[in-house]
Each structure stands twice: as C-alpha cells, then as structure tokens.
Amino acid sequence: KPILATVSDDETWKVWSVPNCDLVMSGEGHGSWLSAVDFHPSGTMLATASGDNTVKLWGFAQAACKATLADHTQAVWSCAFHHTGDFLVSGSMDHTARLWDATTARVRQTFRGHVDSVNSVAWQPYTNNVCTGSGDKTVSLWDCRSGLCIQTFYGHMNACNAVAVSARGDAVASCDADGVVKLWDVRMVAELATVEAGQHPLNALAFDRSGQRLAAASDDGTVKVLDAAEGQWQVAAELRGHEDSVQAVQFDPSDKFLVSAASDCTFRIWQ
C-alpha cells in the first residue's frame, strides 16, 4: 500500500497512507524546523533534514531515531538516499553538500565549490553523481568518488532553489527565485530550454517517470505542470487549491498522482 512522508516547521515528520491520507506514524526529535525528507530504497527508514544543522535517520520498526548526521555548520535544506541505500547526500546553508555513509553515519565526502547555500541535492539515477542547486545561481554535478565537480551549468539570474534529474539521467531541471525553470542536457553540458513559470519564486521540482513532465511548486500557491508535448517545454497546467506558498512536489512512482505540500499546513493529492 503506498505511503507518503511529510515534514513540517512544527519539527515533526509524519507518514500517511495514500490515497485515503490516514496518519500511519509520526516522529519528533529535531531541534528546529524540518526542510526535507527521503525514504530509504528498502522502505525500512527515512531521512529528515532540519534547520538544527543535522540530518536524522529514522527506523520504521520503532519510529525511533537511529542516527544523527551532524557535520554541517548551518541549516540543512535537502537530503537524498543513493539508489543502493548505502549512502545519503545532504545540502546545507553552509555552502557545502556532504556524502554520508548511511550505516556508520560518518561523512565520506564534502563537496566544496558553491559560494552560497546549497538549496537542493539530487542523485543522477544509477550513477555515483550528485546534482546540486545553489543560492549562487549555479547548478553543479559532482563525482562522489573523487569529491570533484564534473560540470557546472550557468544561466540562472537568481538563486537556484531546486534541482531534479530525469529517470534516464540525461536531463537536469532547475528552478529559481524569479520563477524560471531551466532544463539542461547532461551529456552536452547545454541548456535545453528556459520556461518562465510566473513572477513568483519556485521552491521545488519533480520529474515524472517519462521525463517529459515536470511539476514546479510556486510561491503563488499553485503547482505549475510543464511538459514537452509540443516539442518544446511549456507550462501546460496550473493546479490551484493551496492557500499559501507550495513548498514541495512529488510524482508517485506509478505516475498515478502528484502530491504537493504547502505553507497552508496541508498536502494535496492530484490525479
């Protein structure tokens, strides 16, 4: 049965059943707001990122904190498990991203090079490459083995708030505080498209499985759905219903629905 995890400024995480939205489990233990959550690929635990400068790993068996990853020196904005589940990457306001061993809770690599907050991290599927989006207006790709930056994509005119990588790993999407979405060809290190999705900052991005649709969470309370159906990327729909800034979006693995979460203290499931 599908489940969904949410995190909140109220310092808690919650797991819900989908689509009936019954509360299954919740946990607390962070000392500040929570910014991000990710399920372990095995489905046995989740990771949460927080304004208390840490990432915590939580086991579902007891809903208890199994480990605290505490090397960042400022708030952590983003976290994501590697597809193997062995590693986790986090992005922080301290200008770094860090690679953690999910078993030992130790830092394996620190990615340095951004000159502002690392707002978003995402794995390039089935590789050891991590994508980061930063307040310094750049998007970078890093090799986890060496800790070195492989590529940097330049073009945003304002802070990059989120990045997403397509399931095939060939395209990166990024969005910024001006409401602009950019798509990048990873292999050619080239900009594929720029889409202006309104006047308000965009806070989060998600690809569907096909890589031909993108959801963007907007400060104007809507979710912008972009697609490449006509051969070029454009805003195809706006999902309205939230009463405050949308902070997160995610397609479920089967692409049956899209989930959004907002500052209005609600999450919504769109079909």
Backbone as JSON, one array per atom type, in Angstrom:
{
  "sequence": "KPILATVSDDETWKVWSVPNCDLVMSGEGHGSWLSAVDFHPSGTMLATASGDNTVKLWGFAQAACKATLADHTQAVWSCAFHHTGDFLVSGSMDHTARLWDATTARVRQTFRGHVDSVNSVAWQPYTNNVCTGSGDKTVSLWDCRSGLCIQTFYGHMNACNAVAVSARGDAVASCDADGVVKLWDVRMVAELATVEAGQHPLNALAFDRSGQRLAAASDDGTVKVLDAAEGQWQVAAELRGHEDSVQAVQFDPSDKFLVSAASDCTFRIWQ",
  "N": [[0.87, -1.19, 0.0], [0.63, 2.21, -0.88], [2.64, 4.73, 0.69], [3.22, 7.97, 2.12], [5.45, 10.56, 2.97], [5.7, 13.41, 5.07], [7.17, 16.53, 6.11], [7.6, 19.17, 8.52], [7.48, 22.66, 9.6], [6.77, 22.46, 12.22], [8.48, 20.8, 13.49], [8.12, 18.08, 13.28], [7.9, 14.8, 11.67], [5.76, 13.0, 9.47], [4.05, 10.05, 8.45], [1.87, 8.92, 5.97], [-0.97, 7.07, 4.79], [-1.82, 6.35, 1.38], [-4.42, 6.49, -1.06], [-6.05, 7.51, 0.98], [-5.14, 9.02, 3.08], [-4.69, 8.5, 5.86], [-3.14, 8.9, 9.01], [-0.21, 7.22, 9.63], [2.14, 7.06, 11.1], [4.32, 8.99, 13.19], [7.03, 11.24, 14.07], [9.38, 12.88, 16.26], [12.14, 15.01, 17.24], [14.1, 16.56, 16.21], [15.65, 19.8, 16.63], [14.64, 22.03, 15.46], [12.88, 23.51, 12.64], [11.82, 21.28, 9.98], [13.09, 20.51, 6.78], [13.25, 18.75, 4.64], [12.64, 15.41, 3.38], [13.36, 11.94, 2.85], [12.72, 8.68, 1.61], [14.35, 5.64, 2.5], [15.65, 3.35, 0.06], [14.94, 0.69, 0.63], [12.65, 0.93, 2.03], [12.54, 0.8, 4.77], [13.31, 2.8, 6.45], [13.55, 6.41, 7.0], [14.99, 9.58, 6.04], [15.51, 12.77, 7.47], [15.9, 16.28, 7.03], [17.07, 19.26, 8.62], [16.64, 22.54, 10.16], [18.21, 22.55, 12.38], [20.79, 22.0, 11.76], [21.3, 19.33, 11.25], [20.95, 15.98, 9.84], [18.65, 13.42, 10.31], [18.25, 9.89, 10.73], [15.6, 7.65, 10.63], [14.1, 4.77, 11.92], [11.5, 2.58, 10.86], [10.51, 0.5, 12.36], [10.5, 1.08, 15.13], [9.82, 3.71, 15.01], [11.83, 5.37, 15.73], [14.75, 7.48, 16.24], [17.59, 6.53, 14.52], [20.1, 7.41, 13.9], [22.1, 10.39, 13.95], [23.21, 12.78, 11.76], [25.71, 14.93, 11.84], [27.52, 17.04, 10.82], [27.31, 19.34, 9.32], [27.45, 22.93, 9.44], [25.51, 24.8, 9.34], [21.96, 25.32, 8.68], [20.29, 22.51, 7.19], [19.09, 21.9, 4.0], [18.25, 19.94, 2.24], [18.02, 16.44, 1.42], [18.99, 13.18, 0.25], [18.75, 9.75, -0.51], [21.1, 7.43, -1.93], [20.61, 5.16, -4.7], [21.31, 2.6, -3.95], [21.0, 2.65, -1.27], [23.06, 2.74, 0.5], [24.33, 5.13, 0.89], [23.93, 8.65, 1.61], [23.12, 11.91, 0.56], [23.48, 15.35, 1.42], [22.44, 18.8, 1.46], [23.43, 22.07, 2.36], [23.02, 25.25, 4.1], [25.52, 26.04, 4.74], [27.09, 26.23, 2.53], [28.04, 23.84, 1.52], [27.76, 20.47, 0.18], [27.26, 17.21, 1.47], [28.41, 13.84, 1.58], [27.27, 10.95, 3.05], [27.88, 7.96, 4.91], [25.41, 5.68, 5.2], [25.22, 3.65, 6.99], [27.24, 3.87, 8.99], [26.96, 6.49, 9.69], [28.85, 8.41, 9.16], [30.72, 11.11, 7.64], [31.6, 10.84, 4.28], [32.45, 12.3, 2.15], [33.01, 15.71, 1.3], [31.56, 18.22, -0.54], [32.83, 20.96, -1.96], [32.64, 24.24, -3.25], [30.5, 25.72, -4.16], [29.4, 29.08, -3.61], [27.44, 30.0, -2.04], [24.44, 29.14, -0.24], [23.68, 25.64, -0.45], [20.92, 24.58, -1.85], [19.48, 22.43, -2.77], [19.65, 18.94, -3.44], [20.21, 16.16, -5.62], [20.32, 12.84, -6.85], [21.94, 11.6, -9.78], [20.33, 9.18, -11.52], [21.26, 5.8, -10.82], [24.0, 6.2, -10.91], [27.12, 7.44, -9.58], [26.93, 10.11, -9.25], [26.15, 13.36, -8.09], [23.76, 15.96, -8.14], [23.62, 19.45, -7.57], [21.88, 22.38, -6.5], [22.2, 25.85, -6.11], [22.21, 28.86, -4.05], [23.98, 30.52, -5.23], [23.3, 30.77, -7.84], [24.01, 28.76, -9.59], [24.09, 25.43, -11.02], [25.41, 22.34, -10.23], [27.28, 19.33, -11.01], [28.57, 16.54, -9.39], [31.21, 14.22, -8.73], [30.98, 11.51, -6.7], [32.94, 9.75, -5.89], [35.43, 11.01, -6.2], [34.93, 13.47, -5.14], [34.97, 15.71, -6.61], [33.94, 18.46, -8.72], [32.17, 17.87, -11.65], [30.73, 19.12, -13.7], [29.42, 22.38, -14.31], [26.49, 24.25, -14.56], [25.58, 27.24, -15.96], [23.43, 30.09, -15.95], [21.07, 30.78, -14.66], [19.54, 33.7, -13.3], [19.01, 34.32, -10.78], [18.82, 33.06, -7.37], [19.13, 29.54, -7.3], [16.69, 27.35, -6.46], [15.88, 24.69, -6.47], [16.65, 21.39, -7.73], [16.19, 18.74, -10.11], [16.53, 15.45, -11.43], [16.07, 13.66, -14.42], [14.55, 10.38, -14.85], [15.97, 8.83, -16.63], [18.36, 10.02, -16.45], [19.52, 11.79, -18.18], [18.76, 14.41, -18.34], [18.67, 17.46, -16.53], [16.68, 19.41, -14.4], [16.12, 22.7, -13.22], [15.11, 25.27, -10.93], [14.3, 28.69, -10.1], [14.44, 31.71, -8.02], [13.2, 33.66, -9.46], [11.09, 32.53, -10.73], [11.73, 31.0, -12.92], [12.24, 28.12, -14.9], [14.77, 25.93, -15.86], [16.04, 23.62, -18.25], [18.53, 21.17, -18.7], [20.94, 19.58, -20.76], [22.69, 16.85, -19.84], [24.79, 15.36, -20.97], [25.71, 16.92, -23.12], [26.3, 19.2, -21.82], [24.64, 21.47, -21.99], [22.16, 24.06, -22.3], [18.84, 23.15, -22.54], [16.26, 24.2, -22.5], [14.38, 27.11, -21.5], [11.92, 28.12, -19.32], [9.5, 30.42, -18.42], [7.75, 30.5, -15.58], [5.81, 32.12, -14.34], [5.69, 34.96, -12.03], [6.58, 34.5, -9.53], [8.74, 33.11, -6.95], [10.01, 29.78, -7.45], [9.88, 26.79, -5.64], [10.35, 24.05, -5.53], [10.88, 21.04, -7.48], [9.85, 18.37, -9.63], [10.32, 15.54, -11.7], [8.22, 13.46, -13.78], [7.98, 9.87, -14.41], [8.49, 9.51, -17.13], [10.06, 11.6, -17.86], [9.16, 13.6, -19.39], [7.42, 15.31, -18.28], [7.08, 17.86, -15.85], [6.74, 18.97, -12.53], [6.32, 21.97, -10.75], [6.7, 23.73, -7.75], [5.14, 26.58, -6.63], [5.52, 29.87, -5.2], [3.22, 31.31, -5.45], [1.12, 29.79, -4.67], [0.28, 27.86, -6.4], [0.7, 24.81, -8.34], [2.79, 24.38, -10.98], [2.51, 22.68, -13.97], [4.63, 21.42, -16.28], [5.23, 20.5, -19.65], [6.66, 18.65, -22.44], [5.22, 18.19, -24.66], [4.56, 19.42, -27.1], [6.91, 19.45, -28.39], [8.45, 21.41, -27.39], [9.36, 22.7, -24.19], [6.84, 23.83, -21.98], [4.48, 25.63, -19.88], [1.83, 23.67, -19.07], [-0.33, 23.33, -17.44], [-1.96, 24.65, -14.49], [-2.21, 23.92, -11.16], [-4.58, 24.6, -8.84], [-5.46, 25.36, -5.47], [-4.17, 25.22, -3.04], [-3.63, 27.47, -0.28], [-1.48, 29.0, 0.3], [2.08, 29.5, -0.15], [3.49, 26.94, -2.18], [5.56, 24.31, -1.22], [6.68, 21.84, -1.77], [6.8, 19.18, -4.19], [5.88, 16.07, -5.69], [5.85, 13.28, -7.85], [4.1, 10.18, -7.66], [5.56, 6.84, -7.63], [4.26, 5.36, -9.65], [3.22, 7.23, -11.29], [0.56, 7.82, -11.05], [-0.52, 9.75, -9.4], [0.08, 13.16, -8.32], [1.72, 14.78, -5.72], [1.47, 17.55, -3.55], [2.82, 19.9, -1.2], [2.31, 22.49, 1.19], [2.69, 25.85, 2.6], [0.32, 26.3, 3.84], [-0.23, 24.42, 5.68], [-1.18, 22.04, 4.69], [-1.19, 19.01, 2.69], [-1.7, 17.98, -0.67], [-3.28, 15.72, -2.93], [-3.14, 15.12, -6.3], [-4.87, 14.03, -9.18]],
  "CA": [[0.0, 0.0, 0.0], [1.52, 3.37, -0.96], [2.7, 5.67, 1.8], [3.75, 9.29, 1.8], [6.04, 11.2, 4.15], [5.73, 14.88, 5.09], [7.88, 17.17, 7.22], [6.97, 20.46, 8.8], [8.07, 23.65, 10.51], [6.42, 22.12, 13.61], [9.57, 19.93, 13.95], [7.74, 16.66, 13.21], [7.68, 14.13, 10.39], [4.58, 12.15, 9.51], [3.86, 9.11, 7.34], [0.44, 8.81, 5.7], [-1.37, 6.12, 3.75], [-2.32, 7.01, 0.17], [-4.85, 7.89, -1.15], [-7.05, 7.94, 1.98], [-4.49, 10.0, 3.95], [-4.7, 8.21, 7.29], [-1.82, 9.03, 9.63], [0.33, 5.91, 9.97], [3.25, 7.15, 12.03], [4.97, 10.3, 13.22], [8.19, 11.27, 14.94], [9.99, 14.18, 16.52], [13.46, 14.9, 17.84], [14.91, 17.68, 15.73], [15.55, 20.99, 17.45], [14.2, 23.16, 14.64], [12.03, 23.13, 11.51], [12.29, 20.26, 9.04], [13.07, 21.06, 5.42], [13.22, 17.73, 3.59], [12.53, 14.01, 3.81], [13.53, 10.97, 1.77], [12.63, 7.28, 2.01], [15.4, 4.69, 2.13], [15.13, 2.49, -1.02], [14.38, -0.55, 1.18], [11.37, 1.23, 2.67], [12.6, 0.49, 6.2], [13.59, 4.01, 7.23], [13.59, 7.65, 6.25], [15.93, 10.61, 6.47], [14.95, 14.12, 7.55], [16.87, 17.37, 7.12], [16.5, 20.24, 9.55], [17.28, 23.81, 10.5], [19.12, 22.36, 13.52], [22.08, 21.66, 11.15], [21.51, 17.88, 11.17], [20.07, 15.02, 9.16], [18.41, 12.26, 11.17], [17.73, 8.67, 10.13], [14.53, 7.12, 11.49], [13.65, 3.42, 11.58], [10.04, 2.44, 10.96], [10.14, -0.54, 13.33], [10.16, 1.73, 16.4], [9.64, 5.15, 14.74], [12.86, 6.0, 16.57], [15.94, 7.99, 15.55], [18.67, 5.55, 14.51], [21.39, 8.09, 13.77], [22.09, 11.82, 13.67], [24.36, 13.15, 10.92], [25.86, 16.26, 12.43], [28.76, 17.73, 10.45], [27.03, 20.66, 8.74], [27.57, 24.02, 10.41], [24.3, 25.61, 9.24], [20.74, 24.57, 8.36], [20.32, 21.57, 6.07], [17.91, 22.15, 3.17], [17.88, 18.87, 1.31], [18.71, 15.16, 1.62], [18.55, 12.16, -0.71], [19.46, 8.47, -0.47], [21.59, 6.78, -3.15], [19.7, 4.07, -5.06], [21.7, 1.39, -3.21], [20.66, 2.82, 0.14], [24.29, 2.74, 1.32], [24.81, 6.49, 1.09], [22.95, 9.73, 1.6], [23.74, 13.21, 0.32], [22.74, 16.46, 2.02], [22.86, 20.13, 1.03], [23.28, 22.95, 3.52], [23.24, 26.68, 4.06], [26.95, 26.27, 4.98], [27.7, 26.26, 1.18], [28.55, 22.53, 1.12], [26.96, 19.24, 0.18], [28.06, 16.16, 2.1], [28.07, 12.45, 1.34], [27.31, 10.22, 4.33], [27.68, 6.51, 4.95], [24.13, 5.53, 5.9], [25.38, 2.63, 8.04], [28.08, 4.36, 10.09], [26.59, 7.9, 9.93], [30.06, 9.24, 9.03], [30.9, 11.83, 6.38], [32.56, 10.21, 3.37], [32.94, 13.29, 1.18], [32.42, 17.05, 1.39], [31.63, 18.87, -1.85], [33.04, 22.39, -1.76], [32.78, 24.99, -4.5], [29.44, 26.73, -4.18], [29.72, 30.26, -2.79], [26.22, 30.35, -1.32], [23.71, 27.98, 0.26], [23.28, 24.53, -1.32], [19.49, 24.52, -1.55], [18.84, 21.21, -3.27], [20.53, 17.87, -3.93], [19.52, 15.06, -6.29], [21.22, 11.89, -7.49], [21.75, 11.17, -11.16], [19.97, 7.78, -11.25], [22.15, 4.65, -11.11], [25.4, 6.63, -11.04], [27.64, 7.99, -8.32], [26.98, 11.56, -9.45], [25.15, 14.15, -7.36], [23.48, 17.29, -8.68], [23.31, 20.44, -6.54], [21.41, 23.71, -6.9], [22.69, 26.75, -5.07], [21.89, 30.28, -4.0], [24.94, 31.26, -6.08], [22.69, 30.8, -9.18], [24.55, 27.7, -10.43], [23.76, 24.02, -10.84], [26.65, 21.59, -10.43], [27.28, 17.87, -10.95], [29.76, 16.14, -8.62], [31.57, 12.8, -8.67], [31.07, 11.16, -5.28], [34.17, 9.03, -5.57], [36.56, 11.94, -6.09], [34.52, 14.69, -4.47], [35.23, 16.84, -7.51], [32.86, 18.96, -9.58], [32.33, 17.41, -13.03], [30.16, 20.12, -14.6], [28.6, 23.44, -13.73], [25.58, 24.86, -15.52], [25.38, 28.66, -15.68], [22.34, 30.69, -16.73], [20.07, 31.4, -13.77], [19.82, 35.09, -12.93], [18.7, 34.45, -9.36], [19.13, 31.84, -6.61], [18.54, 28.26, -7.72], [16.04, 26.8, -5.27], [15.69, 23.24, -6.53], [17.07, 20.64, -8.91], [15.66, 17.38, -10.27], [17.17, 14.74, -12.54], [15.13, 12.73, -15.05], [14.78, 8.96, -14.52], [17.02, 8.32, -17.53], [19.62, 10.63, -16.04], [20.1, 12.59, -19.26], [18.33, 15.8, -18.23], [18.54, 18.08, -15.21], [15.82, 20.59, -14.35], [16.39, 23.57, -12.08], [14.19, 26.41, -10.86], [14.91, 29.77, -9.33], [13.63, 32.67, -7.26], [12.5, 34.51, -10.42], [10.03, 31.76, -11.37], [12.25, 30.43, -14.17], [12.69, 26.73, -14.94], [15.71, 25.62, -16.94], [16.38, 22.22, -18.47], [19.92, 21.05, -19.14], [21.39, 18.3, -21.3], [23.86, 16.48, -19.03], [25.91, 14.89, -21.81], [26.23, 18.01, -23.95], [26.5, 20.34, -20.92], [24.0, 22.57, -22.72], [20.8, 24.41, -21.89], [17.83, 22.63, -23.47], [15.06, 25.04, -22.52], [14.08, 28.02, -20.4], [10.48, 28.36, -19.25], [9.1, 31.36, -17.39], [6.54, 29.91, -14.99], [5.18, 33.11, -13.46], [6.53, 36.0, -11.43], [6.89, 34.16, -8.13], [9.78, 32.08, -6.79], [9.68, 28.35, -7.49], [10.53, 26.22, -4.46], [10.66, 22.62, -5.67], [10.68, 20.49, -8.82], [9.86, 16.91, -9.75], [10.02, 14.9, -12.99], [7.51, 12.19, -13.77], [8.87, 8.79, -14.84], [8.82, 9.63, -18.55], [10.99, 12.7, -18.07], [8.51, 14.55, -20.31], [6.56, 16.2, -17.5], [7.73, 18.42, -14.66], [5.9, 19.76, -11.64], [7.07, 23.0, -10.04], [5.97, 24.31, -6.63], [5.28, 28.04, -6.72], [5.18, 30.75, -4.08], [1.89, 31.9, -5.65], [0.12, 28.84, -4.2], [-0.08, 26.89, -7.45], [1.69, 23.88, -8.89], [2.88, 24.51, -12.43], [2.86, 21.43, -14.64], [5.28, 21.69, -17.56], [5.51, 19.32, -20.46], [7.36, 18.84, -23.71], [4.34, 17.52, -25.61], [4.58, 20.08, -28.41], [8.28, 19.52, -28.88], [9.21, 22.34, -26.56], [8.85, 22.76, -22.83], [5.98, 24.96, -21.67], [3.52, 25.38, -18.8], [0.63, 23.07, -19.66], [-1.44, 23.41, -16.48], [-1.71, 25.19, -13.15], [-3.08, 23.27, -10.19], [-4.93, 25.59, -7.81], [-6.16, 24.8, -4.32], [-3.44, 25.65, -1.83], [-3.91, 28.84, 0.15], [-0.21, 29.66, 0.61], [3.19, 29.03, -0.99], [3.73, 25.5, -2.29], [6.95, 24.09, -0.84], [7.19, 20.55, -2.24], [6.0, 18.42, -5.16], [6.44, 14.75, -5.99], [5.02, 12.28, -8.51], [4.28, 8.87, -7.05], [6.36, 6.02, -8.56], [3.48, 4.85, -10.78], [2.72, 8.4, -12.01], [-0.9, 7.92, -10.94], [-0.85, 11.06, -8.86], [1.1, 14.14, -7.96], [1.49, 15.27, -4.37], [2.07, 18.85, -3.24], [2.72, 20.31, 0.2], [2.38, 23.95, 1.18], [2.75, 26.6, 3.86], [-1.03, 26.36, 4.43], [-0.29, 23.27, 6.6], [-1.82, 20.89, 4.05], [-0.67, 18.44, 1.44], [-2.81, 17.64, -1.57], [-3.0, 14.68, -3.93], [-3.78, 15.49, -7.57], [-4.89, 12.89, -10.1]],
  "C": [[0.9, 1.24, 0.0], [1.48, 4.21, 0.33], [3.44, 6.93, 1.36], [4.31, 9.88, 3.09], [6.0, 12.72, 3.99], [6.57, 15.35, 6.27], [7.4, 18.61, 7.34], [7.84, 21.38, 9.64], [7.75, 23.35, 11.98], [7.39, 21.09, 14.22], [9.22, 18.45, 13.94], [7.8, 16.14, 11.78], [6.47, 13.21, 10.56], [4.54, 11.26, 8.27], [2.37, 8.84, 7.21], [0.2, 7.7, 4.68], [-1.97, 6.9, 2.58], [-3.28, 6.04, -0.52], [-5.77, 8.36, -0.03], [-6.48, 8.85, 3.07], [-4.71, 9.78, 5.44], [-3.28, 8.34, 7.82], [-1.36, 7.66, 10.11], [1.33, 6.01, 11.12], [3.76, 8.59, 12.05], [6.14, 10.25, 14.19], [8.68, 12.69, 15.15], [11.31, 13.98, 17.25], [14.42, 15.95, 17.35], [14.67, 18.9, 16.62], [15.12, 22.22, 16.69], [13.29, 22.62, 13.54], [12.68, 22.04, 10.65], [12.1, 20.78, 7.62], [12.87, 20.01, 4.35], [13.12, 16.34, 4.19], [12.78, 13.12, 2.61], [13.42, 9.56, 2.34], [13.9, 6.53, 1.62], [14.83, 3.75, 1.07], [14.49, 1.19, -0.52], [13.0, -0.34, 1.79], [11.37, 1.0, 4.17], [12.88, 1.72, 7.07], [13.49, 5.24, 6.35], [14.61, 8.6, 6.85], [15.21, 11.94, 6.48], [16.06, 15.14, 7.7], [16.23, 18.52, 7.89], [17.32, 21.52, 9.67], [18.18, 23.72, 11.72], [20.52, 21.89, 13.08], [22.32, 20.16, 10.98], [20.56, 17.21, 10.18], [19.87, 13.88, 10.15], [17.85, 11.1, 10.35], [16.78, 8.02, 11.12], [14.14, 5.73, 11.0], [12.16, 3.3, 11.77], [9.63, 1.44, 12.03], [9.73, 0.09, 14.67], [9.79, 3.21, 16.23], [10.65, 5.95, 15.55], [14.03, 6.47, 15.73], [17.07, 6.98, 15.68], [20.03, 6.22, 14.48], [21.16, 9.57, 13.52], [23.37, 12.17, 12.93], [24.61, 14.64, 11.17], [27.19, 16.94, 12.1], [28.53, 19.09, 9.8], [27.07, 21.72, 9.83], [26.4, 25.01, 10.33], [23.14, 24.72, 8.81], [20.92, 23.68, 7.14], [18.99, 21.69, 5.31], [17.38, 20.92, 2.46], [18.63, 17.6, 1.65], [18.14, 14.13, 0.66], [19.41, 10.91, -0.57], [19.93, 8.06, -1.86], [20.7, 5.57, -3.43], [20.05, 2.76, -4.36], [21.26, 1.43, -1.75], [21.87, 2.9, 1.05], [24.72, 4.15, 1.71], [23.66, 7.48, 1.06], [23.72, 11.01, 1.34], [22.85, 14.3, 0.92], [23.3, 17.78, 1.52], [22.52, 21.14, 2.11], [23.52, 24.42, 3.21], [24.72, 27.02, 4.29], [27.79, 26.23, 3.69], [28.23, 24.9, 0.73], [27.42, 21.52, 0.93], [27.86, 18.17, 0.8], [27.5, 14.78, 1.77], [28.29, 11.69, 2.64], [27.2, 8.73, 4.08], [26.43, 6.28, 5.8], [24.21, 4.51, 7.03], [26.13, 3.18, 9.25], [27.75, 5.79, 10.5], [27.8, 8.83, 9.88], [30.09, 9.93, 7.68], [31.95, 11.11, 5.54], [33.2, 11.22, 2.43], [32.26, 14.63, 1.47], [32.64, 17.75, 0.05], [31.68, 20.38, -1.65], [33.23, 23.08, -3.1], [31.7, 26.03, -4.67], [29.81, 27.87, -3.23], [28.47, 30.82, -2.11], [25.56, 29.03, -0.9], [23.49, 26.91, -0.81], [21.83, 24.2, -0.96], [18.85, 23.19, -1.89], [19.89, 20.22, -3.72], [19.68, 16.79, -4.58], [20.55, 14.14, -6.92], [20.9, 11.76, -8.97], [21.51, 9.67, -11.08], [21.04, 6.78, -11.7], [23.57, 5.06, -11.47], [25.88, 7.01, -9.64], [27.78, 9.5, -8.42], [25.82, 12.24, -8.72], [25.01, 15.51, -8.02], [23.11, 18.22, -7.53], [22.81, 21.73, -7.17], [21.69, 24.67, -5.78], [22.15, 28.17, -5.18], [22.85, 31.12, -4.81], [24.54, 31.25, -7.55], [23.21, 29.7, -10.1], [23.98, 26.34, -10.05], [25.03, 23.24, -11.12], [26.41, 20.09, -10.33], [28.61, 17.45, -10.36], [29.96, 14.63, -8.71], [31.79, 12.44, -7.2], [32.37, 10.47, -4.92], [35.33, 9.99, -5.33], [36.23, 13.17, -5.26], [34.64, 15.93, -5.34], [34.0, 17.2, -8.34], [33.15, 18.54, -11.02], [31.89, 18.5, -14.01], [29.46, 21.19, -13.77], [27.78, 24.08, -14.84], [25.29, 26.29, -15.08], [24.22, 29.19, -16.52], [21.25, 31.3, -15.87], [20.51, 32.8, -13.38], [19.51, 35.35, -11.46], [18.96, 33.1, -8.69], [18.41, 30.63, -7.16], [18.0, 27.57, -6.47], [15.9, 25.29, -5.28], [16.23, 22.66, -7.82], [16.37, 19.29, -8.91], [16.36, 16.76, -11.47], [16.17, 13.74, -13.09], [15.52, 11.29, -14.75], [15.87, 8.36, -15.4], [18.38, 8.94, -17.22], [20.23, 11.56, -17.06], [19.74, 14.07, -19.18], [18.26, 16.22, -16.77], [17.59, 19.26, -15.36], [16.19, 21.38, -13.1], [15.42, 24.74, -12.11], [14.74, 27.45, -9.91], [13.89, 30.72, -8.69], [12.92, 33.68, -8.15], [11.33, 33.79, -11.08], [10.43, 31.14, -12.69], [12.65, 28.97, -13.95], [13.65, 26.57, -16.11], [15.92, 24.11, -17.01], [17.73, 22.14, -19.15], [20.18, 19.65, -19.67], [22.7, 17.94, -20.6], [25.05, 16.14, -19.91], [26.55, 16.02, -22.6], [26.61, 19.24, -23.11], [25.89, 21.61, -21.55], [22.6, 22.82, -22.15], [19.83, 23.93, -22.96], [16.66, 23.59, -23.62], [15.05, 25.97, -21.32], [12.59, 28.31, -20.45], [10.21, 29.34, -18.11], [7.74, 30.92, -16.85], [5.91, 30.86, -13.98], [6.19, 34.02, -12.81], [7.05, 35.62, -10.05], [8.0, 33.12, -8.06], [9.21, 30.67, -6.9], [10.52, 27.65, -6.44], [10.95, 24.77, -4.6], [10.28, 22.16, -7.06], [10.62, 18.97, -8.75], [9.56, 16.5, -11.18], [9.05, 13.75, -12.76], [8.46, 11.13, -14.34], [9.34, 8.93, -16.29], [9.91, 10.67, -18.8], [10.43, 13.76, -19.0], [7.54, 15.49, -19.6], [7.31, 16.62, -16.25], [6.67, 19.13, -13.83], [6.79, 20.74, -10.89], [6.17, 23.63, -8.97], [6.21, 25.81, -6.59], [4.87, 28.75, -5.44], [3.79, 31.36, -4.23], [0.76, 30.95, -5.23], [-0.32, 27.82, -5.23], [1.06, 25.92, -7.7], [1.66, 24.05, -10.4], [3.27, 23.15, -13.01], [3.39, 21.77, -16.02], [5.39, 20.4, -18.34], [6.16, 19.68, -21.78], [6.54, 18.24, -24.85], [4.42, 18.12, -27.01], [5.99, 20.2, -28.98], [9.12, 20.54, -28.16], [8.55, 22.47, -25.2], [8.01, 24.01, -22.62], [5.07, 24.61, -20.5], [2.22, 24.89, -19.42], [-0.58, 23.2, -18.75], [-0.98, 24.08, -15.2], [-2.71, 24.55, -12.21], [-3.31, 24.23, -9.02], [-5.71, 24.92, -6.68], [-5.48, 25.17, -3.02], [-3.72, 27.12, -1.54], [-2.65, 29.59, 0.57], [0.86, 29.03, -0.29], [3.31, 27.51, -0.99], [5.22, 25.25, -2.1], [7.54, 22.8, -1.39], [6.23, 19.93, -3.24], [6.69, 17.08, -5.41], [5.42, 13.93, -6.77], [5.19, 10.96, -7.77], [4.95, 7.96, -8.08], [5.59, 5.49, -9.77], [2.95, 5.97, -11.67], [1.19, 8.51, -11.99], [-1.32, 9.26, -10.37], [0.38, 11.88, -8.56], [0.73, 14.65, -6.57], [2.15, 16.63, -4.21], [1.87, 19.15, -1.76], [3.0, 21.8, 0.28], [2.45, 24.54, 2.58], [1.37, 26.78, 4.51], [-1.29, 25.17, 5.36], [-1.02, 22.06, 6.0], [-0.92, 20.29, 2.98], [-1.87, 17.99, 0.62], [-2.35, 16.61, -2.58], [-3.83, 15.0, -5.16], [-3.73, 14.29, -8.5], [-4.93, 13.33, -11.54]]
}
